[in-house]
Amino acid sequence: MAESYDIEGIELTDDRYTVVQSLIRNKYRAEDEQGNVVLRGKQKMFKLKEKFPFVDADGEEVFTVTAGGILDVAGDYVLSDARTGEDIVILDNDYSIFQDTWKIRDARTEAKLAEINSRGALVTLARAYVPFGGWIPHKYEITDLDGDHVGRIDGELSLKDRYDIVIDDTSDVPREPIVAAAMVVDAIQGH
């Protein structure tokens, strides 16, 4: 199963990654457990369709996330391998004011592979509607098809978004698309 979801040009094998957002705009870097940069990504500004190209530590493009519609808020985003041009997974946002839910689906069959859910309706509401709510650290749980725990995303209180992605078990899900999806959720939501 995992082979069909490999992203050429990157190999995400660690169980923990730290993602840091730039202060200026939706620009991100992901570091492995040793502090080495493994991915960089940024939102293309002033485009009708949102687009997030991601490059490896050497600046080589490895995957792109593109909105299915114009200025999507709740909708589909396609994660495509930059080297093969193949669509790998779809990030499907189920918009709710009480909980952020992202389904990760197979790009060919649209079968659900995993889900990323915010933890706590009060935190989700506060992040969206309270002045300076964006400074409240976000917390997400990553689950597999059966709802079993795969990992988590824990934000830290800081001026710029900084959060840890911890993968506890990817035996039933493809690691690279799950880690990549976790990194782009924050950028897509503009938090």
N, C-alpha and C positions, 0 to 999 in steps of 0.2 A: 504493500500500500504506500509506504513512505516514498519509494522511488518515483512514483508518478507525480509527486508534489515537490520534488527537488527544484531549487532555484539555482540555475547555473551561475557560477561566480561567487557564491557565498556558501559557507558551511557553518551553520549555527548549531554547535554541539554542547555549549555550556548550559547549565541549569539556571543561571542568573545573569541578567543583563541590566544595566542602568541606562536610562534614556534621559537626556537633558535637552530642554528646549532653549533656544537662543532668546535673549531679551527683546530683540528687534522685531522678529516676525516668525512665522511658522517654519522654523529651521531646526532640525533635530540631529543629534548624534547618539548612537548607541554604542556602549562600551561593554566588553566581556568582563568576566570576573577579575581579570588581571589589569583592567583599566585600559585595554587596547581598543581603539575605535574600530568597530566592525561594520558599521553602516552610518551613512549620513543621508538625510533627506530634507527636502524643502518643498513647500507649496508654491506652485507657479502662480504668481500674482497677476491680477487683471486678465484672467482667462475666463471665457464663458463657461467652460467645463473645468471643474477642479481637477488638478493633476499634481501628483506627488511623485517625482522621480527619486529613487534611492540609489546611492552609489556605495561602493566598498571603500575601504581605507585608502586605496590608491586613486580614487576618483572615477573608477570604471562603473558605468551604470549597470545595475544588476536586476532591478525590478521597478515597475511603475504602478501606481494606484491611480485609476481614472474614474471619475464620477460617471454614473450611467446617464444622468440628466444634467440639465443646466443648473448650476448652483444648488446641488443636492443638499438637503438638510437631513431628511430621512429618506433613504433610498439605497441603491446598489452602487458599490464601488468594485471595480475589477482589478485584481492584482495580477499583473502580467510579467513574465520573465522577459527582461530586456534583451537577452541574447538570442533566445529562440523565438520570441514573439508570441509564445503560447500563453493563453490565459490559464492561470493556475487555480485561483479561488475567487469567489465573490464574497465581499463583505456586505452583509445585508443588515441595515439599521432599522429596527422597529422602534419608531419614535414614541416616547411616553414622557410626560413631565415627572413621573415618579421613579422611573428606572431606565437607564441606558442599556439596551440589549443589542448586541451585535451577533448575528449568526454568520459563521464561516461555512461557506458551501463550496462543493466541487464545481468548478467552472463549466465542466462538460455536462454533468448529470444534474447539477443543482442540488445534490444530496447534501444534507447537513453533516458537517464534520465535527464542529465544535461551536461553543457559544461563549461570549464574553459579556458578563452582566455586572452592572454597578451594584455595590453592596450598600443598601440603606436608602429608603425613599427620602428621608429628611436631608441627608447629605446631597442627594441629587437635586432636590428642590432648592436647597440653600446655594449650591454652586450655580444654579441657573438664575435665581431671582433675588438673592440678597446682595446689596452693594458689597463689592470686593469678594463675592462668593467664589470667584474663580481662583482665589488664593487657598480655598479649602482643599486639602489634598483629596484626590479621588482614590477610590479603592474598587477594584473589579475582581471577580472570580472567573476563572476560565474552566469550563466543563466540557466533557466529551459528549458524544451523541446520546448517551444514556443519562446525562446529568451528573456523572461522576467527576470529582475534582481532578483537574489537570494542573492548575497553577493559579497564580494571582498576580495582580498589578497593584502596587502600593505606592501612592504619591507621597511626597514629602512637602512640608510647609516651607515655601521659599518664594522669592520674587519671580523666578522662572520655573516652569514645570520641570520637575525632576521626579522620576519614579523608577521603581525596581520592578522588573518582570522576573518572577520566579516560576520555573517549570518543575513540578514535582513528578509528573508521570505523563509521558507522551506515547505510551505503548499503543494507545488506540487512536492517536491523532498525529498528523504530520507536523513535525517540530517547526521547520522553517516558515511555512505559511502562518502558523499560530503566533510565533514570535514576531514576524513581520506585521501581522494584523494588529497585534497588541501595540506595536510602535505607532501605527498610523491612526488609531482610534482617536487619540488626543488631538492630532492635527485636523482631522476631519471635523471634529466637534468644535474646534476653535477655542478650547479651554486652555 
